[in-house]
Amino acid sequence: MEVKDNEFQRQFETTVNGQQLAVEYAIQERKLFLTKINTPEDFEDEAAIADFIKEILTIAEDKRLRVVPVHPKAAAFFRKNPQYKEMLPPGIRI
């Protein structure tokens, strides 16, 4: 999966099955806030969304950023995948 960091719009973008997925973000004080997940209305491939978030977390890890999941789908991803909880900033529990 190829993930593009569109810094102008502050979102990560990818295409799955011809449909555009995007995760809006904000960076503050070495923290990456995942603020919104944009998917087409008829898109229901949760595995693709999870893979997309995993790719974003790899990018965040390379940049040594902590991740704050603001959007409910992003928070649910961290609940389902406890191996990524070390990327949360201290004091954040999900």
Jmol script that loads the backbone (N, CA, C; Angstrom):
load data "model"
ATOM      1  N   MET A   1       0.857  -1.181   0.000  1.00  0.00           N
ATOM      2  CA  MET A   1       0.000   0.000   0.000  1.00  0.00           C
ATOM      3  C   MET A   1       0.900   1.240   0.000  1.00  0.00           C
ATOM      4  N   GLU A   2       0.657   2.116  -0.938  1.00  0.00           N
ATOM      5  CA  GLU A   2       1.424   3.354  -1.043  1.00  0.00           C
ATOM      6  C   GLU A   2       0.679   4.476  -0.332  1.00  0.00           C
ATOM      7  N   VAL A   3       1.344   5.092   0.636  1.00  0.00           N
ATOM      8  CA  VAL A   3       0.746   6.171   1.414  1.00  0.00           C
ATOM      9  C   VAL A   3       1.463   7.468   1.066  1.00  0.00           C
ATOM     10  N   LYS A   4       0.681   8.479   0.697  1.00  0.00           N
ATOM     11  CA  LYS A   4       1.235   9.785   0.353  1.00  0.00           C
ATOM     12  C   LYS A   4       0.936  10.753   1.489  1.00  0.00           C
ATOM     13  N   ASP A   5       1.956  11.484   1.915  1.00  0.00           N
ATOM     14  CA  ASP A   5       1.778  12.503   2.948  1.00  0.00           C
ATOM     15  C   ASP A   5       1.548  13.841   2.250  1.00  0.00           C
ATOM     16  N   ASN A   6       0.308  14.275   2.194  1.00  0.00           N
ATOM     17  CA  ASN A   6      -0.044  15.546   1.587  1.00  0.00           C
ATOM     18  C   ASN A   6       0.061  16.609   2.680  1.00  0.00           C
ATOM     19  N   GLU A   7       1.239  17.236   2.785  1.00  0.00           N
ATOM     20  CA  GLU A   7       1.482  18.187   3.862  1.00  0.00           C
ATOM     21  C   GLU A   7       0.660  19.460   3.710  1.00  0.00           C
ATOM     22  N   PHE A   8       0.318  19.833   2.460  1.00  0.00           N
ATOM     23  CA  PHE A   8      -0.478  21.036   2.238  1.00  0.00           C
ATOM     24  C   PHE A   8      -1.874  20.893   2.847  1.00  0.00           C
ATOM     25  N   GLN A   9      -2.504  19.743   2.637  1.00  0.00           N
ATOM     26  CA  GLN A   9      -3.836  19.500   3.207  1.00  0.00           C
ATOM     27  C   GLN A   9      -3.764  18.819   4.565  1.00  0.00           C
ATOM     28  N   ARG A  10      -2.570  18.518   5.036  1.00  0.00           N
ATOM     29  CA  ARG A  10      -2.346  17.832   6.320  1.00  0.00           C
ATOM     30  C   ARG A  10      -3.154  16.544   6.407  1.00  0.00           C
ATOM     31  N   GLN A  11      -2.895  15.668   5.442  1.00  0.00           N
ATOM     32  CA  GLN A  11      -3.557  14.366   5.457  1.00  0.00           C
ATOM     33  C   GLN A  11      -2.693  13.338   4.751  1.00  0.00           C
ATOM     34  N   PHE A  12      -2.835  12.111   5.219  1.00  0.00           N
ATOM     35  CA  PHE A  12      -2.233  10.965   4.544  1.00  0.00           C
ATOM     36  C   PHE A  12      -3.272  10.436   3.573  1.00  0.00           C
ATOM     37  N   GLU A  13      -2.824  10.062   2.366  1.00  0.00           N
ATOM     38  CA  GLU A  13      -3.760   9.614   1.336  1.00  0.00           C
ATOM     39  C   GLU A  13      -3.305   8.288   0.745  1.00  0.00           C
ATOM     40  N   THR A  14      -4.266   7.472   0.339  1.00  0.00           N
ATOM     41  CA  THR A  14      -4.001   6.239  -0.395  1.00  0.00           C
ATOM     42  C   THR A  14      -5.242   5.903  -1.216  1.00  0.00           C
ATOM     43  N   THR A  15      -5.062   4.991  -2.144  1.00  0.00           N
ATOM     44  CA  THR A  15      -6.173   4.533  -2.971  1.00  0.00           C
ATOM     45  C   THR A  15      -6.319   3.024  -2.805  1.00  0.00           C
ATOM     46  N   VAL A  16      -7.540   2.569  -2.493  1.00  0.00           N
ATOM     47  CA  VAL A  16      -7.830   1.150  -2.325  1.00  0.00           C
ATOM     48  C   VAL A  16      -9.010   0.820  -3.232  1.00  0.00           C
ATOM     49  N   ASN A  17      -8.811  -0.132  -4.128  1.00  0.00           N
ATOM     50  CA  ASN A  17      -9.862  -0.549  -5.067  1.00  0.00           C
ATOM     51  C   ASN A  17     -10.470   0.640  -5.811  1.00  0.00           C
ATOM     52  N   GLY A  18      -9.624   1.590  -6.188  1.00  0.00           N
ATOM     53  CA  GLY A  18     -10.088   2.742  -6.938  1.00  0.00           C
ATOM     54  C   GLY A  18     -10.776   3.807  -6.110  1.00  0.00           C
ATOM     55  N   GLN A  19     -10.787   3.653  -4.794  1.00  0.00           N
ATOM     56  CA  GLN A  19     -11.436   4.623  -3.922  1.00  0.00           C
ATOM     57  C   GLN A  19     -10.381   5.321  -3.065  1.00  0.00           C
ATOM     58  N   GLN A  20     -10.552   6.621  -2.894  1.00  0.00           N
ATOM     59  CA  GLN A  20      -9.608   7.453  -2.149  1.00  0.00           C
ATOM     60  C   GLN A  20      -9.897   7.381  -0.642  1.00  0.00           C
ATOM     61  N   LEU A  21      -8.853   7.080   0.139  1.00  0.00           N
ATOM     62  CA  LEU A  21      -8.944   7.116   1.600  1.00  0.00           C
ATOM     63  C   LEU A  21      -8.005   8.209   2.088  1.00  0.00           C
ATOM     64  N   ALA A  22      -8.381   8.889   3.157  1.00  0.00           N
ATOM     65  CA  ALA A  22      -7.540   9.939   3.713  1.00  0.00           C
ATOM     66  C   ALA A  22      -7.687   9.972   5.225  1.00  0.00           C
ATOM     67  N   VAL A  23      -6.574  10.268   5.891  1.00  0.00           N
ATOM     68  CA  VAL A  23      -6.584  10.461   7.339  1.00  0.00           C
ATOM     69  C   VAL A  23      -6.001  11.843   7.592  1.00  0.00           C
ATOM     70  N   GLU A  24      -6.830  12.733   8.124  1.00  0.00           N
ATOM     71  CA  GLU A  24      -6.376  14.083   8.435  1.00  0.00           C
ATOM     72  C   GLU A  24      -5.605  14.045   9.748  1.00  0.00           C
ATOM     73  N   TYR A  25      -4.591  14.913   9.831  1.00  0.00           N
ATOM     74  CA  TYR A  25      -3.738  14.909  11.017  1.00  0.00           C
ATOM     75  C   TYR A  25      -3.304  16.318  11.380  1.00  0.00           C
ATOM     76  N   ALA A  26      -2.760  16.437  12.586  1.00  0.00           N
ATOM     77  CA  ALA A  26      -2.105  17.661  13.048  1.00  0.00           C
ATOM     78  C   ALA A  26      -0.868  17.214  13.822  1.00  0.00           C
ATOM     79  N   ILE A  27       0.200  17.965  13.688  1.00  0.00           N
ATOM     80  CA  ILE A  27       1.430  17.660  14.423  1.00  0.00           C
ATOM     81  C   ILE A  27       1.707  18.813  15.370  1.00  0.00           C
ATOM     82  N   GLN A  28       1.847  18.478  16.657  1.00  0.00           N
ATOM     83  CA  GLN A  28       2.184  19.460  17.682  1.00  0.00           C
ATOM     84  C   GLN A  28       3.089  18.801  18.702  1.00  0.00           C
ATOM     85  N   GLU A  29       4.167  19.456  19.035  1.00  0.00           N
ATOM     86  CA  GLU A  29       5.066  19.013  20.099  1.00  0.00           C
ATOM     87  C   GLU A  29       5.429  17.533  19.973  1.00  0.00           C
ATOM     88  N   ARG A  30       5.883  17.122  18.798  1.00  0.00           N
ATOM     89  CA  ARG A  30       6.325  15.744  18.549  1.00  0.00           C
ATOM     90  C   ARG A  30       5.195  14.730  18.705  1.00  0.00           C
ATOM     91  N   LYS A  31       3.964  15.187  18.535  1.00  0.00           N
ATOM     92  CA  LYS A  31       2.806  14.287  18.593  1.00  0.00           C
ATOM     93  C   LYS A  31       2.023  14.406  17.296  1.00  0.00           C
ATOM     94  N   LEU A  32       1.592  13.259  16.788  1.00  0.00           N
ATOM     95  CA  LEU A  32       0.772  13.184  15.578  1.00  0.00           C
ATOM     96  C   LEU A  32      -0.661  12.904  16.013  1.00  0.00           C
ATOM     97  N   PHE A  33      -1.544  13.879  15.821  1.00  0.00           N
ATOM     98  CA  PHE A  33      -2.951  13.729  16.189  1.00  0.00           C
ATOM     99  C   PHE A  33      -3.709  13.254  14.956  1.00  0.00           C
ATOM    100  N   LEU A  34      -4.322  12.073  15.024  1.00  0.00           N
ATOM    101  CA  LEU A  34      -5.144  11.548  13.935  1.00  0.00           C
ATOM    102  C   LEU A  34      -6.558  12.060  14.158  1.00  0.00           C
ATOM    103  N   THR A  35      -6.925  13.124  13.431  1.00  0.00           N
ATOM    104  CA  THR A  35      -8.162  13.846  13.740  1.00  0.00           C
ATOM    105  C   THR A  35      -9.383  13.369  12.986  1.00  0.00           C
ATOM    106  N   LYS A  36      -9.210  12.848  11.747  1.00  0.00           N
ATOM    107  CA  LYS A  36     -10.383  12.446  10.978  1.00  0.00           C
ATOM    108  C   LYS A  36      -9.992  11.401   9.952  1.00  0.00           C
ATOM    109  N   ILE A  37     -10.860  10.415   9.756  1.00  0.00           N
ATOM    110  CA  ILE A  37     -10.656   9.396   8.735  1.00  0.00           C
ATOM    111  C   ILE A  37     -11.752   9.585   7.689  1.00  0.00           C
ATOM    112  N   ASN A  38     -11.327   9.925   6.470  1.00  0.00           N
ATOM    113  CA  ASN A  38     -12.265  10.161   5.374  1.00  0.00           C
ATOM    114  C   ASN A  38     -12.305   8.942   4.462  1.00  0.00           C
ATOM    115  N   THR A  39     -13.489   8.356   4.326  1.00  0.00           N
ATOM    116  CA  THR A  39     -13.688   7.232   3.417  1.00  0.00           C
ATOM    117  C   THR A  39     -14.956   7.489   2.613  1.00  0.00           C
ATOM    118  N   PRO A  40     -15.058   6.904   1.422  1.00  0.00           N
ATOM    119  CA  PRO A  40     -16.323   7.016   0.678  1.00  0.00           C
ATOM    120  C   PRO A  40     -17.463   6.381   1.480  1.00  0.00           C
ATOM    121  N   GLU A  41     -18.676   6.839   1.241  1.00  0.00           N
ATOM    122  CA  GLU A  41     -19.822   6.356   2.012  1.00  0.00           C
ATOM    123  C   GLU A  41     -20.046   4.854   1.876  1.00  0.00           C
ATOM    124  N   ASP A  42     -19.787   4.305   0.699  1.00  0.00           N
ATOM    125  CA  ASP A  42     -20.043   2.880   0.491  1.00  0.00           C
ATOM    126  C   ASP A  42     -18.823   2.008   0.782  1.00  0.00           C
ATOM    127  N   PHE A  43     -17.774   2.579   1.356  1.00  0.00           N
ATOM    128  CA  PHE A  43     -16.548   1.827   1.644  1.00  0.00           C
ATOM    129  C   PHE A  43     -16.689   1.104   2.978  1.00  0.00           C
ATOM    130  N   GLU A  44     -16.522  -0.230   2.949  1.00  0.00           N
ATOM    131  CA  GLU A  44     -16.706  -1.017   4.177  1.00  0.00           C
ATOM    132  C   GLU A  44     -15.545  -1.958   4.466  1.00  0.00           C
ATOM    133  N   ASP A  45     -14.413  -1.769   3.817  1.00  0.00           N
ATOM    134  CA  ASP A  45     -13.261  -2.659   3.983  1.00  0.00           C
ATOM    135  C   ASP A  45     -12.441  -2.224   5.208  1.00  0.00           C
ATOM    136  N   GLU A  46     -12.826  -2.741   6.379  1.00  0.00           N
ATOM    137  CA  GLU A  46     -12.152  -2.373   7.622  1.00  0.00           C
ATOM    138  C   GLU A  46     -10.695  -2.839   7.638  1.00  0.00           C
ATOM    139  N   ALA A  47     -10.387  -3.948   6.973  1.00  0.00           N
ATOM    140  CA  ALA A  47      -9.007  -4.433   6.916  1.00  0.00           C
ATOM    141  C   ALA A  47      -8.119  -3.455   6.162  1.00  0.00           C
ATOM    142  N   ALA A  48      -8.635  -2.845   5.116  1.00  0.00           N
ATOM    143  CA  ALA A  48      -7.866  -1.851   4.358  1.00  0.00           C
ATOM    144  C   ALA A  48      -7.608  -0.611   5.208  1.00  0.00           C
ATOM    145  N   ILE A  49      -8.596  -0.206   5.991  1.00  0.00           N
ATOM    146  CA  ILE A  49      -8.412   0.945   6.879  1.00  0.00           C
ATOM    147  C   ILE A  49      -7.360   0.625   7.933  1.00  0.00           C
ATOM    148  N   ALA A  50      -7.396  -0.590   8.488  1.00  0.00           N
ATOM    149  CA  ALA A  50      -6.403  -0.994   9.483  1.00  0.00           C
ATOM    150  C   ALA A  50      -5.002  -1.023   8.876  1.00  0.00           C
ATOM    151  N   ASP A  51      -4.874  -1.527   7.658  1.00  0.00           N
ATOM    152  CA  ASP A  51      -3.570  -1.537   6.981  1.00  0.00           C
ATOM    153  C   ASP A  51      -3.082  -0.116   6.725  1.00  0.00           C
ATOM    154  N   PHE A  52      -3.987   0.769   6.368  1.00  0.00           N
ATOM    155  CA  PHE A  52      -3.653   2.165   6.132  1.00  0.00           C
ATOM    156  C   PHE A  52      -3.123   2.814   7.410  1.00  0.00           C
ATOM    157  N   ILE A  53      -3.792   2.558   8.533  1.00  0.00           N
ATOM    158  CA  ILE A  53      -3.346   3.116   9.816  1.00  0.00           C
ATOM    159  C   ILE A  53      -1.991   2.529  10.197  1.00  0.00           C
ATOM    160  N   LYS A  54      -1.765   1.247   9.932  1.00  0.00           N
ATOM    161  CA  LYS A  54      -0.464   0.641  10.225  1.00  0.00           C
ATOM    162  C   LYS A  54       0.654   1.319   9.442  1.00  0.00           C
ATOM    163  N   GLU A  55       0.390   1.639   8.176  1.00  0.00           N
ATOM    164  CA  GLU A  55       1.385   2.343   7.358  1.00  0.00           C
ATOM    165  C   GLU A  55       1.655   3.743   7.917  1.00  0.00           C
ATOM    166  N   ILE A  56       0.613   4.413   8.374  1.00  0.00           N
ATOM    167  CA  ILE A  56       0.780   5.737   8.971  1.00  0.00           C
ATOM    168  C   ILE A  56       1.604   5.640  10.243  1.00  0.00           C
ATOM    169  N   LEU A  57       1.372   4.604  11.046  1.00  0.00           N
ATOM    170  CA  LEU A  57       2.140   4.428  12.275  1.00  0.00           C
ATOM    171  C   LEU A  57       3.603   4.137  11.974  1.00  0.00           C
ATOM    172  N   THR A  58       3.880   3.451  10.881  1.00  0.00           N
ATOM    173  CA  THR A  58       5.264   3.215  10.474  1.00  0.00           C
ATOM    174  C   THR A  58       5.944   4.538  10.138  1.00  0.00           C
ATOM    175  N   ILE A  59       5.229   5.418   9.436  1.00  0.00           N
ATOM    176  CA  ILE A  59       5.772   6.742   9.113  1.00  0.00           C
ATOM    177  C   ILE A  59       6.026   7.535  10.390  1.00  0.00           C
ATOM    178  N   ALA A  60       5.085   7.494  11.329  1.00  0.00           N
ATOM    179  CA  ALA A  60       5.228   8.206  12.598  1.00  0.00           C
ATOM    180  C   ALA A  60       6.411   7.670  13.395  1.00  0.00           C
ATOM    181  N   GLU A  61       6.600   6.360  13.359  1.00  0.00           N
ATOM    182  CA  GLU A  61       7.712   5.750  14.078  1.00  0.00           C
ATOM    183  C   GLU A  61       9.048   6.186  13.477  1.00  0.00           C
ATOM    184  N   ASP A  62       9.117   6.265  12.153  1.00  0.00           N
ATOM    185  CA  ASP A  62      10.339   6.720  11.493  1.00  0.00           C
ATOM    186  C   ASP A  62      10.680   8.163  11.858  1.00  0.00           C
ATOM    187  N   LYS A  63       9.639   8.986  12.042  1.00  0.00           N
ATOM    188  CA  LYS A  63       9.851  10.391  12.403  1.00  0.00           C
ATOM    189  C   LYS A  63       9.936  10.590  13.914  1.00  0.00           C
ATOM    190  N   ARG A  64       9.839   9.493  14.663  1.00  0.00           N
ATOM    191  CA  ARG A  64       9.897   9.495  16.131  1.00  0.00           C
ATOM    192  C   ARG A  64       8.809  10.371  16.745  1.00  0.00           C
ATOM    193  N   LEU A  65       7.599  10.190  16.259  1.00  0.00           N
ATOM    194  CA  LEU A  65       6.447  10.914  16.775  1.00  0.00           C
ATOM    195  C   LEU A  65       5.585   9.994  17.629  1.00  0.00           C
ATOM    196  N   ARG A  66       4.979  10.546  18.645  1.00  0.00           N
ATOM    197  CA  ARG A  66       3.948   9.828  19.397  1.00  0.00           C
ATOM    198  C   ARG A  66       2.625  10.043  18.675  1.00  0.00           C
ATOM    199  N   VAL A  67       1.686   9.144  18.854  1.00  0.00           N
ATOM    200  CA  VAL A  67       0.422   9.202  18.125  1.00  0.00           C
ATOM    201  C   VAL A  67      -0.730   9.362  19.111  1.00  0.00           C
ATOM    202  N   VAL A  68      -1.595  10.344  18.823  1.00  0.00           N
ATOM    203  CA  VAL A  68      -2.794  10.580  19.631  1.00  0.00           C
ATOM    204  C   VAL A  68      -4.008  10.335  18.733  1.00  0.00           C
ATOM    205  N   PRO A  69      -4.725   9.221  18.937  1.00  0.00           N
ATOM    206  CA  PRO A  69      -5.902   8.943  18.107  1.00  0.00           C
ATOM    207  C   PRO A  69      -7.115   9.731  18.604  1.00  0.00           C
ATOM    208  N   VAL A  70      -7.506  10.749  17.853  1.00  0.00           N
ATOM    209  CA  VAL A  70      -8.655  11.575  18.225  1.00  0.00           C
ATOM    210  C   VAL A  70      -9.938  10.982  17.642  1.00  0.00           C
ATOM    211  N   HIS A  71      -9.873  10.502  16.419  1.00  0.00           N
ATOM    212  CA  HIS A  71     -11.046   9.942  15.736  1.00  0.00           C
ATOM    213  C   HIS A  71     -11.409   8.583  16.357  1.00  0.00           C
ATOM    214  N   PRO A  72     -12.697   8.286  16.521  1.00  0.00           N
ATOM    215  CA  PRO A  72     -13.112   7.016  17.141  1.00  0.00           C
ATOM    216  C   PRO A  72     -12.588   5.767  16.415  1.00  0.00           C
ATOM    217  N   LYS A  73     -12.507   5.782  15.066  1.00  0.00           N
ATOM    218  CA  LYS A  73     -11.984   4.616  14.355  1.00  0.00           C
ATOM    219  C   LYS A  73     -10.507   4.415  14.645  1.00  0.00           C
ATOM    220  N   ALA A  74      -9.759   5.500  14.800  1.00  0.00           N
ATOM    221  CA  ALA A  74      -8.340   5.399  15.131  1.00  0.00           C
ATOM    222  C   ALA A  74      -8.166   4.860  16.553  1.00  0.00           C
ATOM    223  N   ALA A  75      -8.999   5.327  17.477  1.00  0.00           N
ATOM    224  CA  ALA A  75      -8.939   4.828  18.856  1.00  0.00           C
ATOM    225  C   ALA A  75      -9.310   3.347  18.901  1.00  0.00           C
ATOM    226  N   ALA A  76     -10.298   2.945  18.115  1.00  0.00           N
ATOM    227  CA  ALA A  76     -10.692   1.533  18.067  1.00  0.00           C
ATOM    228  C   ALA A  76      -9.547   0.680  17.527  1.00  0.00           C
ATOM    229  N   PHE A  77      -8.788   1.207  16.568  1.00  0.00           N
ATOM    230  CA  PHE A  77      -7.636   0.478  16.045  1.00  0.00           C
ATOM    231  C   PHE A  77      -6.631   0.205  17.163  1.00  0.00           C
ATOM    232  N   PHE A  78      -6.353   1.189  18.007  1.00  0.00           N
ATOM    233  CA  PHE A  78      -5.400   0.999  19.104  1.00  0.00           C
ATOM    234  C   PHE A  78      -5.932   0.001  20.132  1.00  0.00           C
ATOM    235  N   ARG A  79      -7.256  -0.030  20.348  1.00  0.00           N
ATOM    236  CA  ARG A  79      -7.827  -1.013  21.265  1.00  0.00           C
ATOM    237  C   ARG A  79      -7.673  -2.433  20.726  1.00  0.00           C
ATOM    238  N   LYS A  80      -7.856  -2.600  19.413  1.00  0.00           N
ATOM    239  CA  LYS A  80      -7.768  -3.920  18.795  1.00  0.00           C
ATOM    240  C   LYS A  80      -6.337  -4.386  18.603  1.00  0.00           C
ATOM    241  N   ASN A  81      -5.379  -3.470  18.584  1.00  0.00           N
ATOM    242  CA  ASN A  81      -3.976  -3.792  18.324  1.00  0.00           C
ATOM    243  C   ASN A  81      -3.096  -3.254  19.455  1.00  0.00           C
ATOM    244  N   PRO A  82      -3.052  -3.961  20.578  1.00  0.00           N
ATOM    245  CA  PRO A  82      -2.301  -3.448  21.734  1.00  0.00           C
ATOM    246  C   PRO A  82      -0.793  -3.346  21.499  1.00  0.00           C
ATOM    247  N   GLN A  83      -0.260  -3.981  20.448  1.00  0.00           N
ATOM    248  CA  GLN A  83       1.172  -3.888  20.198  1.00  0.00           C
ATOM    249  C   GLN A  83       1.588  -2.460  19.812  1.00  0.00           C
ATOM    250  N   TYR A  84       0.648  -1.607  19.448  1.00  0.00           N
ATOM    251  CA  TYR A  84       0.962  -0.227  19.066  1.00  0.00           C
ATOM    252  C   TYR A  84       0.782   0.761  20.225  1.00  0.00           C
ATOM    253  N   LYS A  85       0.392   0.277  21.396  1.00  0.00           N
ATOM    254  CA  LYS A  85       0.128   1.186  22.513  1.00  0.00           C
ATOM    255  C   LYS A  85       1.370   1.911  23.003  1.00  0.00           C
ATOM    256  N   GLU A  86       2.568   1.391  22.710  1.00  0.00           N
ATOM    257  CA  GLU A  86       3.782   2.093  23.131  1.00  0.00           C
ATOM    258  C   GLU A  86       3.995   3.376  22.327  1.00  0.00           C
ATOM    259  N   MET A  87       3.242   3.541  21.241  1.00  0.00           N
ATOM    260  CA  MET A  87       3.340   4.775  20.449  1.00  0.00           C
ATOM    261  C   MET A  87       2.490   5.898  21.008  1.00  0.00           C
ATOM    262  N   LEU A  88       1.639   5.582  21.980  1.00  0.00           N
ATOM    263  CA  LEU A  88       0.830   6.606  22.619  1.00  0.00           C
ATOM    264  C   LEU A  88       1.697   7.435  23.564  1.00  0.00           C
ATOM    265  N   PRO A  89       1.402   8.721  23.712  1.00  0.00           N
ATOM    266  CA  PRO A  89       2.168   9.531  24.652  1.00  0.00           C
ATOM    267  C   PRO A  89       1.874   9.105  26.094  1.00  0.00           C
ATOM    268  N   PRO A  90       2.776   9.410  27.020  1.00  0.00           N
ATOM    269  CA  PRO A  90       2.537   9.060  28.418  1.00  0.00           C
ATOM    270  C   PRO A  90       1.248   9.709  28.934  1.00  0.00           C
ATOM    271  N   GLY A  91       0.477   8.951  29.670  1.00  0.00           N
ATOM    272  CA  GLY A  91      -0.764   9.444  30.259  1.00  0.00           C
ATOM    273  C   GLY A  91      -1.998   9.238  29.407  1.00  0.00           C
ATOM    274  N   ILE A  92      -1.838   8.799  28.157  1.00  0.00           N
ATOM    275  CA  ILE A  92      -2.976   8.554  27.282  1.00  0.00           C
ATOM    276  C   ILE A  92      -3.342   7.078  27.386  1.00  0.00           C
ATOM    277  N   ARG A  93      -4.578   6.813  27.801  1.00  0.00           N
ATOM    278  CA  ARG A  93      -5.061   5.435  27.899  1.00  0.00           C
ATOM    279  C   ARG A  93      -6.252   5.279  26.980  1.00  0.00           C
ATOM    280  N   ILE A  94      -6.287   4.154  26.294  1.00  0.00           N
ATOM    281  CA  ILE A  94      -7.397   3.902  25.368  1.00  0.00           C
ATOM    282  C   ILE A  94      -8.030   2.574  25.712  1.00  0.00           C
TER     283      ILE A  94
END
end "model"
wireframe off; spacefill off
backbone 0.3
color backbone group
